[in-house]
Amino acid sequence: MANKEAQEISTLIEPLINAQQLLLWDVSYTKEGGQKVLRILIDKRNHEFITMDDITTFTQAVNELLDTIEPDPIPEAYMLDISSPGADRPLIRPWHYEWAKASGENILVAFFVAKNGQKKWQGKIETIDDKGITLTTSSETIVCTFDEIAKAVLDTHF
């Protein structure tokens, strides 16, 4: 949630998130292909699976809120995209790593600069602190800061 619009929307929808017992994964407001997009990623709490009914109910509530609130937090035209972060969800914030650790799933981490000869590592999060993570792979333990991570995703296999 880097920009002010995303932060404002996050604050506005917080009561809806709480009322529907959802988890707000991320809010972004960006320009994509010449169009402004307000993207809201939601999930269920406690690692439960979110349903299309959950997403539909939340989307209706957000639409009603954004259509009636004054002043309009985003007065220009935009596309609203509300969805689940997905099984291979991006890990962006430190609490996302905490969530991934609690899930017990592997994560896939890509580094800006190779660590121990590789730029990509798969493993489980062993520890997390305010600076980074310790990743246990099949062959070794990798200690890294969040600043070293180019991209990290949940690496779920079904």
Buried (B, 14 or more C-beta within 10 A) or exposed (E): BEEEBBBBBBEBBEEBBEEEEBBBBBBBBBEEEEEBBBBBBBBBEEEEEBEEEBBEBBBEBBEEBBEEEEEEBBEEEBEBEBBBBEEEBBBBEBEBBBBBBEBEBBBBBEBEEEBEEEEEBEBBBBEBEEEBBBBBBEEEEBEBEBEBBEEBBBBBEE
